[in-house]
Amino acid sequence: MLSVKHLIDTNSLTADDITQILDTARAFSEVNKRAIKKVPALRGRTIVNLFLEPSTRTRSSFELAEKRLSADALNMGGSTSSVVKGESLADTIQTIDAMNVDMFIVRARLAGTPQKITENTDAVVINAGDGKHQHPTQAMLDLYTIRENFGHLDGLKVAIVGDLAHSRVCGSLAPALKTMGAEVTLVAPPTFQVDDPSWYGCEQTAALDDVIGDMDVVYMLRVQLERMEGAAIPSRREYNRLYGLDERRERMMKPGAIVCHPGPMNRGMEINTEVADCARSRILDQVNAGVLTRMAEMYLLLGGESDVISA
């Protein structure tokens, strides 16, 4: 069992919590290779997917994970709920909670929304991304992908590169990597840097070319144009020249180093097609890991049947 009731951020997770999630995800990997990809681990449990912000990878992987665990799912979006009629989010949550659901999966544009929901329900809440705050399930799939590649996390050198200032991925991934003993370097142009890198326990630099050759993992972040106010970068071409992962920088990486990206990608901006599709890339492995780790998180938080993973 995990030490937390809800999965709101990675700062609350212990190394043992993270290891449990990754080990359970590995156990579920065999299920996902079967012709019939289903186990009765959460049969009879009801999970509400409340996505108040657009999502492709996170939403689809949660829905697949729920089906493969035999859970009953209710899908809701901001445009299809009574929030658009003026109902408060708290009233919406309390209304659904009165139907005796077991879990809420919450994606929201405003930071803090999943935490607020925990105050209005007895159900378990998983944060599927809230504003620029946190995206803990993304961090778990990233750690799973990296650990499956190297066999461990401790001692690895990881560069998180790009739009740090607007990234909930960085806010979750950096603390989780540190918890597991990895060495993290934040890399970004001055306009995209975090205000206090010491809060993450990481060094921060603007010089990508100076550090890329030492890294085991180069994790490229999407430039989040939709969260910006004003012109934070001169142009897509200029950003790509200074901070994009192109073939020249890929050749600077050491043998065995890998490339990750949370998706969706701005090809030709933070990462070039030749690198996104090269042998170093683990981007599609991350997508597969998303189903496995989200199965594990829901299973562990809801106390699923312990003898059905191999059923």
N, C-alpha and C positions, 0 to 999 in steps of 0.2 A: 504494500500500500504506500501511496505517496504521503509526504508530510503536509501537503496542502489540500484543502477541500476544493478550491477553484484554481484554474490555471489562468492567471491574469498577467503575470510578468515572469521573466526568468530570474530576477533578483531574489525571488522567494524560494527558488528551487535549490536544494542541496545537491552535492555531487552524487549522492545515493539516489535521489529522485531522478536525476538525468540518466544515470546508469540504468535504473529500472525501466524508464521509457525506451531507451535505446535497445536494451536486451529483449524487452517484450516485443518491440517492433521487429526485431530479427526473427523472433519466434513466429510472428505473423507473416513473414516473407514467404514461408512455405505455403501458407494458405493462398496467397496471391498468385502462386504458380499452378494451382490446380485448375482442372477444367471447370469444376463447380467451386467458385470462390466465396464460400460462405460457411460460417460457424455460428452456433446458437449462443454466443457469449453474452449478448445483450438482448436476447429474445424477451419481448414483453416490456422493454424500456422505451420511453418516448423522448425523442430529442428534437428540439426546436432550432432550426437554422434561421436566425434573425440577421439578415444581411442588409444593413442600412446604407451600404456603399457598394459599388460594383466590384465583382470578383469573378475570376475564371478558375484559376488553379486552386485557390483555397476552398471555394465553395464546392467545386466538383469533386475534389478529393475528400472533403468531409462527407458529402453525400454518398460517395462510393464506399468510404470506410464504414458508414452507418449501415448500409445495405449488407456489407460483408460480415458485419457483426450481428445481423438479424434484428437490428433495432427498428422501431417505427419512427419515421421522420415527418416533421411538419415544416414546410418551407415558407418563409415570410420575407418580404422585402419592404423597404420604406414606402414605396409607391402603392403597395397592396395592403398596408395596415391602416388602422384608424388614426395613426399619427398624422396622416395627410388631412384628416378632418378636424384636427386641432386637439386630439386626445394626447395627453402627456405620455411620455415613454413609460413612466412609472405605472400609470393606469393600464397601459397595454400589457406590461409585464405581469402585473397582479392579476389581470383578467386571464391571461394564458396560464399563469401559475395555479389559478383556481381549478384548472382542468387536470391537475395532478401530473404535470410533466416532470421528467427527471433531469433534463439538462438543457441549457441554452448555449448555442454557439453564436457568438456575437461579433459582427464586423460593423464598425461605426466610423464615421468621419471625425467625430469629436473625441479627443483623448479623455479617458476616464469613464467612458460610457459603460464598459463591462463591469468595472468596479461598482458603479452606481447601481447596476442591475442586481448585483449580489445583495444589496440592501432591500430589495423588493421581492425576493423570492427565496425559498428554501432549496430550490434546485441547484445543481452544480452549474457553474458558468465557465466557459472557455472563451478566452479572448482570441478572436480570429483576426485581430488587427484593429487598433483604435488610433486614428489620426496619426500624429508623428510620435506617438508614445511607445507602444510595444507591439510585437508580433511573435509571441512565444512559440507558437506551433511551427512557424517558419524556422526559428532557431533550432528546434529539435530535429527537423528534417535535414537541416544543414549539418548539424553535428553527426547525425546518423550517416550521411553521405561521406563526410570526411573520415569518420571512424572506420567505415567499411573499406575505404580506400587504403588507409594507413595501418589499420589494426589498433590504433590508439589515438588519443587526443593530447595527452600530456606531452609537453615539450615541443609541440608543433609551432611553427611560425606562420601566422596568418595576417595578411594585409586586407583590410576592408577599405575599398577604394571608391571614392566618388561623392555622391550627394549625401553626406553625413547629416547635414543640418535638418533635412526633411525626412530622414529615414527611420521608420519604426523598426526596420530589420536590423540596423546597426544597434539600436537601443536594446534589442533583445539578444542579438548574437554575441556582441562583445562581452557582456557580463557572463553569458553561459560558457563561452570559450575560456574565460579567465577562471571560472569555477572548476573547469575540468583540466586546468593546468597548462593551457596553451598560452603562447606569447602573441599578443595582438598589437598591430600597428595600424593606426588610422591615417588614411591618405586622402587629401582633398585640396582643391584650391581654397584660398582664404575665404571666399564668399560661401563655401559649403562646409567649412569646418565647424566642429562643435565648440561651444563656448568654454567648456571645462573638461578637457580630456582626462584629467586626474579622477573625475567622478567615475569614469569607466576603468580606471587603473591602467590606461594605455598611453603610449607616446603618440603624438600627432605630427605629421609632416606634410608639406606641400610637394615634396620631391619624390615622385613615383619612381623615376629611373634610378634613384640612389638606393632604393630598398627592394625593388622587385626581384633582384637576383638572389636574395637571401630567403625568400619566402617559400614555404611548402604549399600554401594555399593563397591564391589571389582571388579575392571575392569582390566582384564588380557590382556596384549598386546602380539601380536605374536612376537616371536623372528625372526627378519628379516635377516636371514642368507645371502640372496642375496644382501643386501646392505652393508655387512661388508667387511672390508679389514683386513686380518689377523685373528688370533684366539682371539676373544673377550671373549670366554668362554672355560673352560677346556674340557667339554663334555656335551652332552644332559642330561645324567644321573645326573651329578653334578649340572647342572643348575636346574633340576627338584627337586633335594633334597633341594637346598638352596632357590629357588624362585618359584617353581611350586606350583600350587594350587591343593593339593591332599586332600584325605579324612581327614587326621589329621588336616590340616589347615581349611578345611570346617567346622569341628566340633568346631573350635575356634571362628567362626563367630557368632555374636549375633542373636537371634531369629528375623526373618523378614528380615534379610540382604539378598541381592541378588548378583548374579554373572553375569557379562557381559564379552563379548569378541567380537572384531570386525570381526573375521574370515579373512582368513581361519585359523583353529587351528592347531598347532603342538601338537597333543594329546600325552601325556607322556612327554612333555617338559615343556611348561608354564602352561598347565592345563591337569589334568588326566581325562580319560573318565568318571569315576564315578562321578566327579564333573560337567563336561560339560553337563551330562545328568540328573543331580539330580533336585530335586524340586526347589532349589534356582536359577537354571539357567534360564536366560531370553534371551539366545542366539538366539533362533528361533523367539522370540518376536521382537528382533532387526531386523531380516531379514524382517519380515512383516512390521515393522515400516519404513523400507527403502523405500518401495513403497509409503506409505502414505505421508511421509515427502517430498519425491521428487516430488510427485504430487503437494503438497502444494507450494513448492519453485518455480516450473515452473509456476504454476497458478498465484501466487502473483507477480512474476517478469514480467510476460507477460500481466498482467492486464486482466485476463480472465473474462468471463461473470460472473457477480456476482449472477445471479439467477438460475444457472444450477447445483449447487452442489446437490440439492435435486431433480433434474429433473428425 
